[in-house]
Amino acid sequence: CFNGCTDEATAHIRQLLDDPANDKIPVEALLGMTWGFSRAEMKPRLTPPSLEIFAAINDETDPTLNCEPYGFAREIVNALPIRIRREGDNLAVDYEEWSETRTIYMDGRDHPKDLTPTMMGHSVGHFEGDALVVDTVGLAPDIFYPQWSGGGYSEAAHGVERYTVAENPRRLEVEVTIEDPKMLKEPYKFRKVWLYTPDLKLVHDSCKDYPTKP
């Protein structure tokens, strides 16, 4: 689940790993099985417009091959390291993937009434006990990970992230829920975990670093 997955997909992965019959199956083959499971699980959630994206998107048609950075749904659970830091009253999240930085407003403001959609949208956050809850709107249309789920979301999408810190090992866990009346028949909920790596420094990520990209 390095790019995040649903609870059902996590259970499927554990089942594959626990079955001795799969011990000699190459890891890439097992990974392919999880991708197939996740796409089959996602498909019933999609409305007709999103199903068109689901059918068309794959590793060859992924916009990132044309150096288009990830949108919200992929960037927030990407596989590369992230850094969360204070920026005055607010929080900034630095993503190594595509070298993006995102602001989470913690100063009590609401979302603006007239937002111009952007790839990462407008995010406001607050704490509920030990959990950081982030609410995001104003998202430009984009896609979910093609391998895991496919499909897309529209400017009507609404994302809620719930971040918690767990121990033994120390790690950051996020539960993401995305609602979109245009593209999803029901909310799409998935999870992601990062291990705590305080000595790690983010490196600059650029399109030219990918040999598969022009």
N, CA, C and O of each residue as an XYZ file, in Angstrom:
856
protein
N       0.823     -1.211      0.000
C       0.000      0.000      0.000
C       0.853      1.254      0.000
O       0.510      2.231      0.666
N       1.952      1.249     -0.730
C       2.855      2.393     -0.696
C       2.228      3.649     -1.290
O       2.702      4.752     -1.017
N       1.180      3.512     -2.091
C       0.453      4.668     -2.588
C      -0.925      4.792     -1.935
O      -1.787      5.509     -2.442
N      -1.131      4.109     -0.833
C      -2.422      4.155     -0.154
C      -3.397      3.159     -0.745
O      -3.411      2.948     -1.958
N      -4.210      2.544      0.096
C      -5.247      1.649     -0.404
C      -6.353      1.519      0.638
O      -6.206      1.953      1.780
N      -7.447      0.921      0.225
C      -8.600      0.774      1.099
C      -8.352     -0.331      2.125
O      -7.400     -1.102      2.005
N      -9.216     -0.395      3.128
C      -9.102     -1.461      4.121
C      -9.278     -2.824      3.462
O      -8.615     -3.791      3.837
N     -10.176     -2.898      2.478
C     -10.407     -4.173      1.786
C      -9.169     -4.610      1.015
O      -8.825     -5.792      0.997
N      -8.498     -3.646      0.373
C      -7.287     -3.978     -0.368
C      -6.164     -4.405      0.570
O      -5.390     -5.306      0.247
N      -6.075     -3.759      1.734
C      -5.074     -4.157      2.723
C      -5.301     -5.599      3.167
O      -4.358     -6.383      3.268
N      -6.551     -5.937      3.429
C      -6.873     -7.314      3.827
C      -6.528     -8.294      2.709
O      -6.047     -9.395      2.978
N      -6.769     -7.904      1.463
C      -6.435     -8.762      0.320
C      -4.927     -8.998      0.243
O      -4.488    -10.123      0.008
N      -4.134     -7.944      0.439
C      -2.678     -8.077      0.400
C      -2.195     -9.015      1.509
O      -1.346     -9.875      1.278
N      -2.744     -8.841      2.711
C      -2.339     -9.708      3.819
C      -2.697    -11.168      3.531
O      -1.945    -12.081      3.873
N      -3.842    -11.374      2.907
C      -4.252    -12.731      2.571
C      -3.278    -13.360      1.575
O      -2.913    -14.529      1.707
N      -2.860    -12.577      0.580
C      -1.893    -13.082     -0.393
C      -0.573    -13.438      0.275
O       0.021    -14.474     -0.024
N      -0.112    -12.573      1.183
C       1.181    -12.797      1.833
C       1.138    -13.947      2.830
O       2.149    -14.614      3.049
N      -0.014    -14.184      3.430
C      -0.135    -15.235      4.437
C      -0.332    -16.618      3.834
O      -0.190    -17.621      4.533
N      -0.653    -16.684      2.559
C      -0.934    -17.965      1.909
C       0.377    -18.612      1.454
O       1.034    -18.081      0.559
N       0.779    -19.749      2.047
C       2.047    -20.395      1.667
C       2.099    -20.745      0.178
O       3.185    -20.866     -0.390
N       0.954    -20.904     -0.446
C       0.939    -21.234     -1.870
C       1.529    -20.112     -2.724
O       1.904    -20.334     -3.875
N       1.611    -18.892     -2.148
C       2.138    -17.757     -2.910
C       3.616    -17.488     -2.653
O       4.166    -16.518     -3.175
N       4.270    -18.339     -1.850
C       5.645    -18.061     -1.454
C       6.610    -18.002     -2.639
O       7.604    -17.279     -2.588
N       6.332    -18.744     -3.688
C       7.244    -18.783     -4.833
C       6.803    -17.863     -5.975
O       7.431    -17.830     -7.033
N       5.730    -17.125     -5.753
C       5.263    -16.194     -6.781
C       6.073    -14.905     -6.682
O       6.203    -14.360     -5.586
N       6.622    -14.398     -7.788
C       7.414    -13.160     -7.745
C       6.595    -12.005     -7.170
O       5.381    -11.929     -7.362
N       7.283    -11.111     -6.460
C       6.589    -10.013     -5.799
C       5.853     -9.134     -6.803
O       4.782     -8.611     -6.497
N       6.417     -8.964     -8.005
C       5.741     -8.129     -9.002
C       4.418     -8.760     -9.431
O       3.455     -8.052     -9.726
N       4.374    -10.082     -9.465
C       3.126    -10.759     -9.817
C       2.087    -10.575     -8.722
O       0.912    -10.341     -9.003
N       2.529    -10.683     -7.471
C       1.613    -10.447     -6.356
C       1.112     -9.006     -6.366
O      -0.060     -8.747     -6.094
N       2.003     -8.077     -6.679
C       1.624     -6.674     -6.753
C       0.568     -6.456     -7.839
O      -0.388     -5.702     -7.658
N       0.767     -7.134     -8.968
C      -0.225     -7.040    -10.037
C      -1.597     -7.545     -9.603
O      -2.625     -7.000    -10.006
N      -1.606     -8.593     -8.776
C      -2.879     -9.103     -8.257
C      -3.569     -8.054     -7.388
O      -4.789     -7.898     -7.444
N      -2.780     -7.333     -6.583
C      -3.386     -6.312     -5.723
C      -3.933     -5.160     -6.560
O      -4.979     -4.598     -6.237
N      -3.227     -4.806     -7.639
C      -3.736     -3.738     -8.509
C      -5.054     -4.159     -9.148
O      -6.003     -3.377     -9.220
N      -5.099     -5.401     -9.607
C      -6.341     -5.878    -10.209
C      -7.484     -5.876     -9.206
O      -8.607     -5.502     -9.545
N      -7.206     -6.293     -7.967
C      -8.232     -6.289     -6.927
C      -8.722     -4.874     -6.667
O      -9.926     -4.641     -6.556
N      -7.788     -3.921     -6.570
C      -8.157     -2.549     -6.250
C      -8.989     -1.914     -7.366
O      -9.935     -1.175     -7.091
N      -8.645     -2.195     -8.606
C      -9.417     -1.636     -9.717
C     -10.817     -2.238     -9.760
O     -11.794     -1.532    -10.012
N     -10.914     -3.542     -9.516
C     -12.228     -4.185     -9.484
C     -13.072     -3.642     -8.339
O     -14.290     -3.506     -8.463
N     -12.414     -3.333     -7.224
C     -13.112     -2.785     -6.068
C     -13.581     -1.354     -6.332
O     -14.635     -0.947     -5.844
N     -12.814     -0.601     -7.091
C     -13.134      0.803     -7.357
C     -14.253      0.958     -8.391
O     -15.072      1.871     -8.285
N     -14.290      0.096     -9.363
C     -15.174      0.276    -10.510
C     -16.641      0.512    -10.147
O     -17.255      1.404    -10.732
N     -17.238     -0.239     -9.209
C     -18.652     -0.010     -8.879
C     -18.919      1.349     -8.243
O     -20.071      1.780     -8.195
N     -17.900      2.029     -7.759
C     -18.080      3.342     -7.129
C     -18.204      4.475     -8.155
O     -18.588      5.588     -7.797
N     -17.885      4.205     -9.417
C     -17.717      5.265    -10.406
C     -18.995      5.557    -11.179
O     -19.747      4.646    -11.526
N     -19.230      6.828    -11.442
C     -20.315      7.255    -12.323
C     -19.843      7.116    -13.770
O     -18.651      6.918    -14.003
N     -20.754      7.216    -14.755
C     -20.348      7.057    -16.168
C     -19.176      7.942    -16.595
O     -18.274      7.431    -17.259
N     -19.128      9.240    -16.257
C     -17.964     10.033    -16.686
C     -16.644      9.515    -16.107
O     -15.611      9.536    -16.776
N     -16.692      9.057    -14.868
C     -15.479      8.531    -14.257
C     -15.120      7.165    -14.826
O     -13.943      6.810    -14.896
N     -16.116      6.405    -15.228
C     -15.852      5.104    -15.859
C     -15.107      5.271    -17.188
O     -14.300      4.421    -17.564
N     -15.381      6.361    -17.887
C     -14.659      6.623    -19.136
C     -13.167      6.815    -18.858
O     -12.319      6.322    -19.602
N     -12.856      7.539    -17.773
C     -11.454      7.717    -17.393
C     -10.866      6.386    -16.946
O      -9.731      6.055    -17.289
N     -11.643      5.623    -16.178
C     -11.214      4.316    -15.687
C     -10.803      3.409    -16.856
O      -9.804      2.695    -16.771
N     -11.570      3.444    -17.932
C     -11.296      2.583    -19.085
C     -10.098      3.069    -19.898
O      -9.426      2.275    -20.554
N      -9.835      4.370    -19.853
C      -8.795      4.934    -20.716
C      -7.440      5.062    -20.038
O      -6.404      5.036    -20.702
N      -7.444      5.201    -18.702
C      -6.180      5.496    -18.017
C      -5.388      4.223    -17.752
O      -5.931      3.223    -17.283
N      -4.117      4.276    -18.054
C      -3.200      3.175    -17.745
C      -1.790      3.750    -17.687
O      -1.613      4.966    -17.755
N      -0.790      2.889    -17.562
C       0.581      3.382    -17.424
C       1.053      4.135    -18.665
O       1.964      4.959    -18.580
N       0.437      3.857    -19.821
C       0.858      4.521    -21.045
C       0.129      5.846    -21.267
O       0.642      6.719    -21.966
N      -1.055      6.006    -20.683
C      -1.820      7.236    -20.879
C      -1.778      8.154    -19.662
O      -2.388      9.223    -19.675
N      -1.074      7.756    -18.621
C      -0.960      8.565    -17.414
C      -0.377      9.935    -17.770
O       0.680      9.999    -18.397
N      -1.038     11.028    -17.387
C      -0.531     12.368    -17.725
C       0.865     12.653    -17.208
O       1.553     13.519    -17.749
N       1.303     11.941    -16.167
C       2.646     12.204    -15.647
C       3.726     11.874    -16.679
O       4.845     12.377    -16.576
N       3.409     11.041    -17.668
C       4.369     10.739    -18.725
C       4.662     11.972    -19.562
O       5.682     12.030    -20.248
N       3.769     12.965    -19.509
C       3.983     14.228    -20.203
C       4.392     15.324    -19.220
O       4.179     16.512    -19.462
N       4.973     14.900    -18.126
C       5.498     15.827    -17.109
C       4.409     16.663    -16.448
O       4.657     17.811    -16.078
N       3.224     16.117    -16.295
C       2.172     16.800    -15.559
C       2.184     16.297    -14.109
O       1.954     15.111    -13.875
N       2.451     17.180    -13.130
C       2.517     16.740    -11.728
C       1.203     16.137    -11.253
O       0.144     16.358    -11.840
N       1.305     15.368    -10.174
C       0.128     14.748     -9.584
C      -0.852     15.796     -9.072
O      -0.463     16.891     -8.667
N      -2.130     15.433     -9.100
C      -3.153     16.195     -8.417
C      -3.292     15.733     -6.979
O      -2.535     14.880     -6.514
N      -4.254     16.294     -6.285
C      -4.454     16.091     -4.853
C      -4.485     14.623     -4.454
O      -3.744     14.222     -3.557
N      -5.317     13.815     -5.091
C      -5.549     12.442     -4.631
C      -4.298     11.585     -4.684
O      -4.156     10.655     -3.891
N      -3.389     11.879     -5.603
C      -2.156     11.104     -5.682
C      -1.020     11.746     -4.893
O      -0.220     11.048     -4.270
N      -0.949     13.068     -4.919
C       0.169     13.730     -4.240
C       0.156     13.490     -2.743
O       1.213     13.302     -2.141
N      -1.029     13.491     -2.124
C      -1.083     13.390     -0.667
C      -0.748     12.000     -0.149
O      -0.505     11.834      1.047
N      -0.729     10.989     -1.030
C      -0.357      9.635     -0.599
C       0.749      9.067     -1.481
O       0.874      7.851     -1.621
N       1.555      9.953     -2.078
C       2.621      9.462     -2.949
C       3.640      8.659     -2.143
O       3.694      8.739     -0.916
N       4.440      7.889     -2.864
C       5.338      6.935     -2.200
C       6.610      7.566     -1.654
O       7.303      6.933     -0.858
N       6.942      8.794     -2.054
C       8.186      9.417     -1.619
C       7.997     10.136     -0.278
O       6.865     10.341      0.161
N       9.087     10.514      0.365
C       8.994     11.147      1.694
C       8.269     12.501      1.656
O       8.193     13.161      0.619
N       7.746     12.884      2.812
C       7.129     14.193      2.994
C       7.689     14.826      4.266
O       8.254     14.140      5.118
N       7.524     16.142      4.381
C       7.922     16.866      5.586
C       6.794     17.824      5.951
O       6.310     18.565      5.096
N       6.374     17.815      7.205
C       5.350     18.735      7.689
C       6.025     19.707      8.649
O       6.699     19.290      9.591
N       5.844     20.993      8.411
C       6.507     21.999      9.233
C       5.533     23.141      9.524
O       4.565     23.363      8.797
N       5.819     23.849     10.601
C       5.021     25.020     10.955
C       5.444     26.208     10.104
O       6.625     26.397      9.816
N       4.478     26.986      9.716
C       4.703     28.217      8.953
C       3.804     29.287      9.548
O       2.710     29.543      9.045
N       4.279     29.916     10.635
C       3.436     30.842     11.380
C       2.327     30.074     12.082
O       2.595     29.099     12.783
N       1.085     30.506     11.900
C      -0.060     29.817     12.497
C      -0.469     28.590     11.703
O      -1.293     27.801     12.163
N       0.092     28.422     10.528
C      -0.350     27.378      9.610
C       0.680     26.261      9.488
O       1.743     26.319     10.106
N       0.366     25.254      8.698
C       1.274     24.156      8.426
C       1.600     24.130      6.938
O       0.758     24.445      6.097
N       2.822     23.754      6.631
C       3.225     23.532      5.244
C       3.643     22.079      5.105
O       4.330     21.536      5.970
N       3.230     21.459      4.023
C       3.613     20.082      3.728
C       4.482     20.098      2.480
O       4.035     20.500      1.406
N       5.718     19.660      2.627
C       6.636     19.554      1.493
C       6.633     18.110      1.008
O       6.894     17.187      1.779
N       6.339     17.924     -0.265
C       6.320     16.597     -0.875
C       7.557     16.442     -1.759
O       7.820     17.281     -2.620
N       8.311     15.368     -1.542
C       9.446     15.135     -2.430
C       8.958     14.857     -3.850
O       9.577     15.294     -4.821
N       7.854     14.135     -3.968
C       7.287     13.858     -5.294
C       6.905     15.170     -5.959
O       6.061     15.911     -5.454
N       7.537     15.453     -7.102
C       7.291     16.672     -7.882
C       7.717     17.946     -7.148
O       7.459     19.048     -7.632
N       8.364     17.810     -5.986
C       8.839     18.978     -5.217
C       7.727     20.009     -5.004
O       7.923     21.206     -5.218
N       6.568     19.526     -4.582
C       5.418     20.389     -4.334
C       5.357     20.788     -2.858
O       5.790     20.033     -1.988
N       4.822     21.963     -2.586
C       4.559     22.413     -1.220
C       3.101     22.852     -1.121
O       2.568     23.517     -2.009
N       2.484     22.465     -0.032
C       1.057     22.733      0.179
C       0.869     23.414      1.530
O       1.525     23.056      2.509
N      -0.023     24.389      1.580
C      -0.332     25.076      2.826
C      -1.645     24.563      3.399
O      -2.642     24.441      2.687
N      -1.634     24.265      4.695
C      -2.851     23.917      5.429
C      -3.109     25.050      6.416
O      -2.342     25.239      7.360
N      -4.169     25.791      6.206
C      -4.466     26.949      7.044
C      -5.078     26.490      8.365
O      -6.118     25.832      8.396
N      -4.404     26.855      9.451
C      -4.807     26.434     10.793
C      -5.280     27.615     11.634
O      -5.456     27.483     12.845
N      -5.485     28.763     11.004
C      -5.793     29.989     11.738
C      -7.283     30.247     11.887
O      -7.686     31.352     12.249
N      -8.108     29.236     11.612
C      -9.544     29.370     11.829
C     -10.325     29.921     10.656
O     -11.541     30.089     10.754
N      -9.659     30.205      9.552
C     -10.372     30.738      8.389
C     -11.234     29.664      7.732
O     -10.992     28.470      7.904
N     -12.240     30.101      6.978
C     -13.057     29.207      6.179
C     -12.516     29.170      4.753
O     -11.642     29.957      4.389
N     -13.044     28.252      3.954
C     -12.708     28.253      2.534
C     -13.283     29.515      1.884
O     -14.401     29.907      2.217
N     -12.562     30.157      0.978
C     -13.125     31.293      0.248
C     -14.371     30.880     -0.543
O     -14.503     29.727     -0.953
N     -15.263     31.819     -0.746
C     -16.511     31.520     -1.456
C     -16.267     31.237     -2.931
O     -16.858     30.315     -3.492
N     -15.403     32.021     -3.560
C     -15.135     31.857     -4.990
C     -13.692     31.402     -5.173
O     -12.767     32.214     -5.185
N     -13.518     30.099     -5.314
C     -12.186     29.525     -5.464
C     -11.912     29.184     -6.920
O     -12.766     28.618     -7.602
N     -10.729     29.528     -7.389
C     -10.277     29.037     -8.680
C      -9.652     27.671     -8.461
O      -8.675     27.573     -7.718
N     -10.169     26.611     -9.073
C      -9.635     25.271     -8.820
C      -8.145     25.165     -9.132
O      -7.663     25.682    -10.140
N      -7.436     24.488     -8.251
C      -6.018     24.207     -8.446
C      -5.775     22.727     -8.178
O      -6.647     22.036     -7.652
N      -4.595     22.243     -8.538
C      -4.307     20.819     -8.402
C      -4.358     20.350     -6.953
O      -4.762     19.219     -6.683
N      -3.946     21.217     -6.009
C      -3.951     20.823     -4.600
C      -5.092     21.460     -3.821
O      -5.287     21.138     -2.649
N      -5.851     22.357     -4.444
C      -7.022     22.928     -3.803
C      -6.691     23.854     -2.650
O      -5.560     24.318     -2.507
N      -7.699     24.114     -1.830
C      -7.561     24.990     -0.662
C      -7.857     24.153      0.578
O      -8.912     23.528      0.679
N      -6.910     24.147      1.523
C      -7.002     23.255      2.683
C      -7.035     24.032      3.985
O      -6.220     24.929      4.202
N      -7.981     23.686      4.854
C      -8.033     24.229      6.211
C      -7.988     23.051      7.172
O      -8.522     21.981      6.882
N      -7.343     23.257      8.328
C      -7.188     22.159      9.267
C      -7.493     22.548     10.697
O      -7.526     23.726     11.052
N      -7.716     21.529     11.508
C      -7.910     21.723     12.944
C      -7.567     20.411     13.643
O      -7.470     19.361     13.007
N      -7.390     20.486     14.942
C      -7.086     19.283     15.707
C      -8.334     18.766     16.411
O      -9.104     19.532     16.991
N      -8.514     17.454     16.347
C      -9.538     16.757     17.126
C      -8.796     15.782     18.028
O      -8.458     14.673     17.613
N      -8.544     16.203     19.268
C      -7.686     15.402     20.138
C      -6.288     15.373     19.571
O      -5.695     16.427     19.341
N      -5.745     14.188     19.339
C      -4.400     14.051     18.784
C      -4.396     13.961     17.263
O      -3.334     13.798     16.663
N      -5.551     14.063     16.633
C      -5.649     13.918     15.178
C      -5.688     15.277     14.495
O      -6.396     16.181     14.939
N      -4.933     15.419     13.423
C      -5.002     16.584     12.557
C      -6.000     16.276     11.452
O      -5.820     15.324     10.693
N      -7.052     17.082     11.363
C      -8.100     16.882     10.360
C      -8.006     18.012      9.342
O      -8.043     19.188      9.705
N      -7.883     17.654      8.071
C      -7.697     18.629      6.998
C      -8.842     18.509      6.000
O      -9.148     17.422      5.509
N      -9.467     19.645      5.711
C     -10.603     19.710      4.790
C     -10.160     20.458      3.531
O      -9.639     21.569      3.621
N     -10.367     19.849      2.353
C      -9.875     20.436      1.104
C     -10.980     20.500      0.051
O     -11.684     19.520     -0.194
N     -11.114     21.674     -0.564
C     -12.033     21.894     -1.690
C     -11.275     22.700     -2.743
O     -10.084     22.971     -2.594
N     -11.984     23.082     -3.811
C     -11.353     23.879     -4.864
C     -10.332     23.103     -5.665
O      -9.288     23.637     -6.039
N     -10.635     21.831     -5.929
C      -9.697     20.960     -6.625
C      -9.935     20.971     -8.132
O     -11.076     20.911     -8.590
N      -8.870     21.046     -8.880
C      -8.960     20.895    -10.324
C      -9.165     19.413    -10.647
O      -8.631     18.567     -9.929
N      -9.907     19.066    -11.686
C     -10.132     17.657    -12.043
C      -8.822     16.920    -12.269
O      -7.881     17.466    -12.846
N      -8.768     15.675    -11.810
C      -7.568     14.861    -11.985
C      -7.959     13.399    -11.805
O      -9.143     13.065    -11.786
N      -6.955     12.524    -11.671
C      -7.207     11.088    -11.592
C      -6.652     10.502    -10.303
O      -5.804     11.101     -9.642
N      -7.152      9.305     -9.958
C      -6.553      8.508     -8.901
C      -5.394      7.716     -9.511
O      -5.183      7.760    -10.723
N      -4.651      6.999     -8.680
C      -3.564      6.185     -9.217
C      -4.109      5.153    -10.200
O      -4.989      4.376     -9.832
N      -3.607      5.121    -11.454
C      -4.119      4.148    -12.429
C      -3.970      2.713    -11.964
O      -4.876      1.902    -12.158
N      -2.808      2.377    -11.334
C      -2.586      0.987    -10.944
C      -3.575      0.539     -9.879
O      -4.103     -0.571     -9.941
N      -3.825      1.410     -8.898
C      -4.639      0.996     -7.774
C      -6.127      1.075     -8.057
O      -6.882      0.173     -7.693
N      -6.547      2.144     -8.701
C      -7.992      2.315     -8.794
C      -8.461      2.883    -10.121
O      -9.533      2.515    -10.602
N      -7.681      3.773    -10.725
C      -8.154      4.408    -11.945
C      -9.299      5.363    -11.647
O      -9.540      5.708    -10.491
N      -9.991      5.782    -12.670
C     -11.080      6.724    -12.459
C     -10.556      8.114    -12.150
O      -9.353      8.324    -11.997
N     -11.481      9.055    -12.062
C     -11.069     10.425    -11.827
C     -12.022     11.150    -10.906
O     -13.034     10.597    -10.475
N     -11.690     12.396    -10.608
C     -12.560     13.235     -9.794
C     -12.670     14.602    -10.455
O     -11.852     14.963    -11.301
N     -13.693     15.360    -10.058
C     -14.013     16.621    -10.709
C     -13.749     17.799     -9.778
O     -13.241     17.636     -8.669
N     -14.109     18.999    -10.259
C     -13.958     20.201     -9.434
C     -14.923     20.206     -8.252
O     -14.807     21.048     -7.362
N     -15.881     19.265     -8.236
C     -16.822     19.156     -7.119
C     -16.298     18.269     -5.997
O     -16.982     18.077     -4.992
N     -15.093     17.725     -6.155
C     -14.540     16.812     -5.153
C     -14.263     17.532     -3.842
O     -13.909     18.711     -3.816
N     -14.435     16.793     -2.764
C     -14.204     17.293     -1.405
C     -13.386     16.242     -0.668
O     -13.818     15.096     -0.542
N     -12.215     16.621     -0.183
C     -11.343     15.676      0.500
C     -11.211     15.975      1.978
O     -11.124     17.136      2.377
N     -11.195     14.931      2.792
C     -10.951     15.058      4.228
C      -9.841     14.080      4.597
O      -9.959     12.878      4.358
N      -8.765     14.599      5.179
C      -7.650     13.776      5.649
C      -7.618     13.799      7.171
O      -7.856     14.835      7.792
N      -7.325     12.667      7.754
C      -7.205     12.560      9.214
C      -5.855     11.936      9.533
O      -5.646     10.743      9.309
N      -4.927     12.756     10.065
C      -3.564     12.327     10.345
C      -3.403     12.010     11.833
O      -3.848     12.778     12.687
N      -2.772     10.888     12.136
C      -2.449     10.519     13.516
C      -1.040      9.958     13.557
O      -0.545      9.421     12.566
N      -0.393     10.087     14.718
C       0.945      9.537     14.927
C       0.820      8.287     15.778
O       0.159      8.298     16.816
N       1.452      7.216     15.340
C       1.446      5.957     16.086
C       2.883      5.581     16.440
O       3.831      6.107     15.857
N       3.036      4.678     17.388
C       4.367      4.312     17.874
C       4.673      2.837     17.605
O       3.800      2.051     17.239
N       5.956      2.496     17.805
C       6.432      1.099     17.749
C       6.094      0.379     16.448
O       5.329     -0.584     16.489
N       6.612      0.787     15.313
C       7.529      1.908     15.116
C       6.763      3.229     14.993
O       5.566      3.253     14.706
N       7.497      4.329     15.220
C       6.879      5.643     15.102
C       6.533      5.899     13.635
O       7.371      5.733     12.749
N       5.306      6.297     13.399
C       4.847      6.450     12.023
C       3.691      7.443     11.957
O       3.021      7.705     12.956
N       3.475      7.982     10.781
C       2.368      8.892     10.515
C       1.346      8.143      9.674
O       1.684      7.596      8.625
N       0.118      8.116     10.123
C      -0.953      7.432      9.400
C      -1.989      8.452      8.952
O      -2.316      9.377      9.695
N      -2.501      8.289      7.751
C      -3.554      9.167      7.258
C      -4.703      8.326      6.708
O      -4.499      7.318      6.032
N      -5.904      8.769      7.019
C      -7.117      8.210      6.429
C      -7.722      9.303      5.559
O      -8.014     10.397      6.042
N      -7.908      9.009      4.288
C      -8.414      9.989      3.331
C      -9.809      9.576      2.864
O     -10.045      8.418      2.521
N     -10.725     10.539      2.857
C     -12.060     10.304      2.304
C     -12.323     11.363      1.237
O     -12.230     12.562      1.499
N     -12.652     10.902      0.032
C     -12.963     11.823     -1.061
C     -14.404     11.592     -1.495
O     -14.807     10.471     -1.806
N     -15.172     12.683     -1.508
C     -16.542     12.658     -2.004
C     -16.615     13.487     -3.281
O     -15.963     14.526     -3.389
N     -17.398     13.034     -4.237
C     -17.542     13.770     -5.495
C     -18.857     13.348     -6.149
O     -18.927     12.270     -6.738
N     -19.899     14.173     -6.058
C     -21.203     13.776     -6.601
C     -21.207     13.573     -8.109
O     -22.096     12.907     -8.639
N     -20.232     14.135     -8.802
C     -20.176     13.983    -10.260
C     -19.492     12.694    -10.695
O     -19.845     12.115    -11.722
N     -18.512     12.244     -9.911
C     -17.655     11.151    -10.364
C     -17.702      9.898     -9.499
O     -17.282      8.828     -9.938
N     -18.210     10.020     -8.275
C     -18.240      8.883     -7.364
C     -19.652      8.647     -6.854
O     -20.328      9.583     -6.426
N     -20.097      7.398     -6.900
C     -21.417      7.052     -6.375
C     -21.422      7.038     -4.847
O     -22.471      7.202     -4.224
N     -20.274      6.847     -4.262
C     -20.137      6.796     -2.810
C     -18.747      7.298     -2.441
O     -17.864      7.303     -3.297
N     -18.522      7.716     -1.206
C     -17.187      8.193     -0.824
C     -16.130      7.116     -1.016
O     -16.389      5.925     -0.840
N     -14.941      7.561     -1.379
C     -13.799      6.668     -1.555
C     -12.837      6.911     -0.398
O     -12.310      8.014     -0.249
N     -12.608      5.891      0.419
C     -11.787      6.017      1.620
C     -10.561      5.116      1.500
O     -10.685      3.928      1.204
N      -9.391      5.680      1.730
C      -8.160      4.892      1.659
C      -7.165      5.405      2.689
O      -7.335      6.491      3.244
N      -6.119      4.613      2.941
C      -5.162      4.908      4.001
C      -3.734      4.836      3.467
O      -3.455      4.205      2.448
N      -2.845      5.506      4.196
C      -1.424      5.533      3.846
C      -0.614      5.660      5.133
O      -1.073      6.277      6.095
N       0.590      5.080      5.159
C       1.469      5.139      6.328
C       2.869      5.565      5.884
O       3.395      5.066      4.889
N       3.469      6.502      6.644
C       4.873      6.867      6.465
C       5.633      6.525      7.744
O       5.156      6.821      8.840
N       6.800      5.912      7.623
C       7.660      5.688      8.773
C       8.424      6.969      9.097
O       8.753      7.746      8.200
N       8.702      7.183     10.373
C       9.409      8.373     10.839
C      10.882      8.261     10.473
O      11.550      7.320     10.899
N      11.398      9.200      9.693
C      12.791      9.182      9.247
C      13.383     10.580      9.447
O      13.576     11.309      8.475
N      13.674     10.962     10.697
C      14.089     12.333     10.991
C      15.409     12.748     10.366
O      15.646     13.942     10.188
N      16.276     11.801     10.028
C      17.573     12.137      9.451
C      17.531     12.249      7.931
O      18.534     12.589      7.304
N      16.394     11.969      7.351
C      16.269     12.004      5.897
C      16.015     13.427      5.423
O      15.226     14.153      6.028
N      16.674     13.827      4.349
C      16.448     15.135      3.741
C      15.779     14.949      2.385
O      16.150     14.064      1.615
N      14.781     15.798      2.100
C      14.113     15.720      0.812
C      15.076     16.147     -0.291
O      15.891     17.051     -0.107
N      14.970     15.492     -1.420
C      15.776     15.869     -2.586
C      14.869     16.498     -3.626
O      13.657     16.283     -3.619
N      15.460     17.273     -4.518
C      14.662     17.923     -5.559
C      14.224     16.894     -6.588
O      15.033     16.102     -7.073
N      12.961     16.912     -6.911
C      12.371     15.971     -7.862
C      11.953     16.741     -9.105
O      11.258     17.753     -9.011
N      12.374     16.265    -10.263
C      12.007     16.952    -11.497
C      11.725     15.942    -12.591
O      12.114     14.778    -12.497
N      11.054     16.398    -13.617
C      10.640     15.504    -14.685
C      11.828     14.832    -15.362
O      11.753     13.659    -15.728
N      12.926     15.569    -15.531
C      14.067     15.006    -16.232
C      14.728     13.853    -15.484
O      15.553     13.130    -16.041
N      14.351     13.689    -14.200
C      14.914     12.585    -13.421
C      14.284     11.248    -13.769
O      14.778     10.205    -13.342
N      13.196     11.262    -14.542
C      12.489     10.032    -14.873
C      12.835      9.609    -16.296
O      12.483     10.312    -17.243
N      13.511      8.483    -16.470
C      13.882      8.071    -17.830
C      12.689      7.734    -18.716
O      12.820      7.701    -19.939
N      11.524      7.484    -18.116
C      10.337      7.142    -18.915
C       9.602      8.375    -19.399
O       8.667      8.269    -20.193
N      10.021      9.569    -18.920
C       9.331     10.789    -19.291
C      10.135     11.573    -20.318
O      11.366     11.545    -20.287
N       9.472     12.263    -21.215
C      10.209     13.024    -22.242
C      10.922     14.239    -21.643
O      11.584     14.985    -22.364
